[in-house]
Amino acid sequence: MKSKISLIASLLLACSSFAQTNAEPSSVRWICSTEKSRWQELATTNAATPETNSIKLDPQTTFQTIDGFGGCFNELAWEALVSLPAEKREAALKELFAPEGANFTLCRAPLGANDFSLGWYSLDETPGDYKMKHFSIERNREVLIPFIKAAMKYQPKLGVWAVPWCPPSWMTTNGRYRQGHIKSDPQTLAAYALYFSKFVQAWRAEGINLYAIHPQNEPLLNDNLYPQCKWTGAEMNLFLRDYLLPQLKRDHVKIEVWLGTLVNDNMADYVEPVLGDPKTGPNIVGVGVQYGGQKLLQATHDKYPGKKLAQTETECYGGWNAWDQSLITFGHIVEDTSHFASSYFFWNMVLDESGLSRWNWRQNCLITVDRRSQTVNYNAEFYAMKHFSATVLPGARRIAVSGGPFKEMVAFQNTDGSKVLAFANDTAQTVSATVAVGATALRLDVPAQSLNTVILR
């Protein structure tokens, strides 16, 4: 009798849930961005009945949980921001991090120098200091930590993960910050594990919510102008399994350890040597993929479905900050979240008017600070990110979506029950579409070359 009552109760609950997810929304908000008019609210109209090819959201079919969106804390960004009057700097930070702005809730940081640092450095440049007696985060206290603290004013629980572009130079085969290979002798690897542990403890002591570390940025590469260091997959696994994970355990440092950040899409290079190791694999939380390794997302999920996935860096481009590039970035966010990325990170959040690194590499950014005119410009890709980060909140689940005329489309359900549909019209014409909601439909006349988010509550 009890089992029959339980079955009836379960059926009633399922029916109630289905009815709720297919009910008429109490409010609809359509946000559209075009090159000339960004982050505008447009009106929808009601269609009598859903069309055959209406866009349909299916909250009953769920996929990964979304952890958040953000960018990278780079030293040159803070240098640009501090050149502004305080009120303009605070306005830019608010636009990036406040819930009423872009609402960046997770961000990346370099462990040592990267390609948009003020110069070459690590946190221990004393050769042979295997005991890390000279380890220091004083350089971080000058630039990165103030930048992060300024962001935390608007996002107090901001999560940060870190990755080195290069270890201390004396730990590389050529004794330099670039074009070298990690030394794989036990003494060096043990010292490097201690370096990571001290870094995590030191940053947390500063009040930073450092939630994860990755062992190496782009470990396949070491032939560019900026800090880099090459690792093989076997060396990466050796370091993680026999040095870093045991060191963190000995020091009672609880932090997520990820495999990343990977720029290549061959599973055999790094994913298989690390996740396929029965000792290492279970202790790795996720895999971080740069834009060059997008095929790894689906492939890793298929073979290791319990691992989290992150898109850790967008394309850099060449500093044009063009509208067509924002359409591409928006499409990549759709594609990568559709292939199980749970977090997504833009590269340069802020640069000055030159857009240049210290190595004269010009790149795109979300916000340009013109130091001469003391003005702030929100570039096209700022809106590509904001369409997701401001509306798809941490804890949201990706849900199934089908139908309609748009090839780039993804949907989510937030923890408050609101549903978010994101799509782009990358054609040269206005496209009419309907979104099925219960027994009726919403009609949208979607502008050409536009980014769109529809929020149903």
Secondary structure in CASP SS format (residue, H / E / C, confidence):
PFRMAT SS
TARGET T0000
AUTHOR 0000-0000-0000
METHOD secondary structure of the structure
MODEL  1
M C 1.00
K H 1.00
S H 1.00
K H 1.00
I H 1.00
S H 1.00
L H 1.00
I H 1.00
A H 1.00
S H 1.00
L H 1.00
L H 1.00
L H 1.00
A H 1.00
C H 1.00
S H 1.00
S H 1.00
F H 1.00
A H 1.00
Q H 1.00
T H 1.00
N C 1.00
A C 1.00
E C 1.00
P C 1.00
S C 1.00
S C 1.00
V E 1.00
R E 1.00
W E 1.00
I E 1.00
C E 1.00
S E 1.00
T C 1.00
E C 1.00
K C 1.00
S C 1.00
R C 1.00
W C 1.00
Q E 1.00
E E 1.00
L E 1.00
A C 1.00
T C 1.00
T E 1.00
N E 1.00
A E 1.00
A C 1.00
T C 1.00
P C 1.00
E C 1.00
T C 1.00
N C 1.00
S C 1.00
I E 1.00
K E 1.00
L E 1.00
D E 1.00
P E 1.00
Q E 1.00
T E 1.00
T E 1.00
F E 1.00
Q E 1.00
T E 1.00
I C 1.00
D C 1.00
G E 1.00
F E 1.00
G E 1.00
G E 1.00
C E 1.00
F C 1.00
N C 1.00
E H 1.00
L H 1.00
A H 1.00
W H 1.00
E H 1.00
A H 1.00
L H 1.00
V H 1.00
S C 1.00
L C 1.00
P C 1.00
A H 1.00
E H 1.00
K H 1.00
R H 1.00
E H 1.00
A H 1.00
A H 1.00
L H 1.00
K H 1.00
E H 1.00
L H 1.00
F H 1.00
A C 1.00
P C 1.00
E C 1.00
G C 1.00
A C 1.00
N C 1.00
F C 1.00
T C 1.00
L E 1.00
C E 1.00
R E 1.00
A E 1.00
P E 1.00
L C 1.00
G C 1.00
A C 1.00
N C 1.00
D C 1.00
F C 1.00
S C 1.00
L C 1.00
G C 1.00
W C 1.00
Y C 1.00
S C 1.00
L C 1.00
D C 1.00
E C 1.00
T C 1.00
P C 1.00
G C 1.00
D C 1.00
Y C 1.00
K C 1.00
M C 1.00
K C 1.00
H C 1.00
F C 1.00
S C 1.00
I C 1.00
E H 1.00
R H 1.00
N H 1.00
R H 1.00
E H 1.00
V C 1.00
L H 1.00
I H 1.00
P H 1.00
F H 1.00
I H 1.00
K H 1.00
A H 1.00
A H 1.00
M H 1.00
K C 1.00
Y C 1.00
Q C 1.00
P C 1.00
K C 1.00
L C 1.00
G E 1.00
V E 1.00
W E 1.00
A E 1.00
V E 1.00
P C 1.00
W C 1.00
C C 1.00
P C 1.00
P C 1.00
S H 1.00
W H 1.00
M H 1.00
T E 1.00
T C 1.00
N C 1.00
G C 1.00
R C 1.00
Y C 1.00
R C 1.00
Q C 1.00
G E 1.00
H E 1.00
I E 1.00
K C 1.00
S C 1.00
D C 1.00
P H 1.00
Q H 1.00
T H 1.00
L H 1.00
A H 1.00
A H 1.00
Y H 1.00
A H 1.00
L H 1.00
Y H 1.00
F H 1.00
S H 1.00
K H 1.00
F H 1.00
V H 1.00
Q H 1.00
A H 1.00
W H 1.00
R H 1.00
A H 1.00
E C 1.00
G C 1.00
I C 1.00
N E 1.00
L E 1.00
Y E 1.00
A E 1.00
I E 1.00
H C 1.00
P C 1.00
Q C 1.00
N C 1.00
E C 1.00
P C 1.00
L C 1.00
L C 1.00
N C 1.00
D C 1.00
N C 1.00
L C 1.00
Y C 1.00
P C 1.00
Q C 1.00
C E 1.00
K E 1.00
W C 1.00
T C 1.00
G H 1.00
A H 1.00
E H 1.00
M H 1.00
N H 1.00
L H 1.00
F H 1.00
L H 1.00
R H 1.00
D H 1.00
Y H 1.00
L H 1.00
L H 1.00
P H 1.00
Q H 1.00
L H 1.00
K H 1.00
R H 1.00
D C 1.00
H C 1.00
V C 1.00
K C 1.00
I C 1.00
E E 1.00
V E 1.00
W C 1.00
L E 1.00
G E 1.00
T E 1.00
L E 1.00
V C 1.00
N C 1.00
D C 1.00
N C 1.00
M C 1.00
A C 1.00
D C 1.00
Y C 1.00
V H 1.00
E H 1.00
P H 1.00
V H 1.00
L H 1.00
G C 1.00
D C 1.00
P C 1.00
K C 1.00
T C 1.00
G H 1.00
P H 1.00
N H 1.00
I C 1.00
V C 1.00
G E 1.00
V E 1.00
G E 1.00
V E 1.00
Q E 1.00
Y H 1.00
G H 1.00
G H 1.00
Q C 1.00
K H 1.00
L H 1.00
L H 1.00
Q H 1.00
A H 1.00
T H 1.00
H H 1.00
D H 1.00
K H 1.00
Y C 1.00
P C 1.00
G C 1.00
K C 1.00
K E 1.00
L E 1.00
A E 1.00
Q E 1.00
T E 1.00
E E 1.00
T C 1.00
E C 1.00
C C 1.00
Y C 1.00
G C 1.00
G C 1.00
W C 1.00
N C 1.00
A C 1.00
W H 1.00
D H 1.00
Q H 1.00
S H 1.00
L H 1.00
I H 1.00
T H 1.00
F H 1.00
G H 1.00
H H 1.00
I H 1.00
V H 1.00
E H 1.00
D H 1.00
T H 1.00
S H 1.00
H C 1.00
F C 1.00
A C 1.00
S C 1.00
S E 1.00
Y E 1.00
F E 1.00
F E 1.00
W E 1.00
N E 1.00
M C 1.00
V E 1.00
L E 1.00
D E 1.00
E C 1.00
S C 1.00
G C 1.00
L E 1.00
S C 1.00
R C 1.00
W C 1.00
N C 1.00
W C 1.00
R E 1.00
Q C 1.00
N C 1.00
C C 1.00
L C 1.00
I E 1.00
T E 1.00
V E 1.00
D E 1.00
R C 1.00
R C 1.00
S C 1.00
Q C 1.00
T E 1.00
V E 1.00
N E 1.00
Y E 1.00
N C 1.00
A H 1.00
E H 1.00
F H 1.00
Y H 1.00
A H 1.00
M H 1.00
K H 1.00
H H 1.00
F H 1.00
S H 1.00
A C 1.00
T C 1.00
V C 1.00
L C 1.00
P C 1.00
G C 1.00
A C 1.00
R E 1.00
R E 1.00
I E 1.00
A E 1.00
V E 1.00
S E 1.00
G C 1.00
G C 1.00
P C 1.00
F C 1.00
K C 1.00
E C 1.00
M E 1.00
V E 1.00
A E 1.00
F E 1.00
Q E 1.00
N C 1.00
T C 1.00
D C 1.00
G C 1.00
S C 1.00
K E 1.00
V E 1.00
L E 1.00
A E 1.00
F E 1.00
A E 1.00
N E 1.00
D C 1.00
T C 1.00
A C 1.00
Q C 1.00
T C 1.00
V E 1.00
S E 1.00
A E 1.00
T E 1.00
V E 1.00
A E 1.00
V E 1.00
G C 1.00
A C 1.00
T E 1.00
A E 1.00
L E 1.00
R E 1.00
L E 1.00
D E 1.00
V E 1.00
P C 1.00
A C 1.00
Q C 1.00
S E 1.00
L E 1.00
N E 1.00
T E 1.00
V E 1.00
I E 1.00
L E 1.00
R C 1.00
END
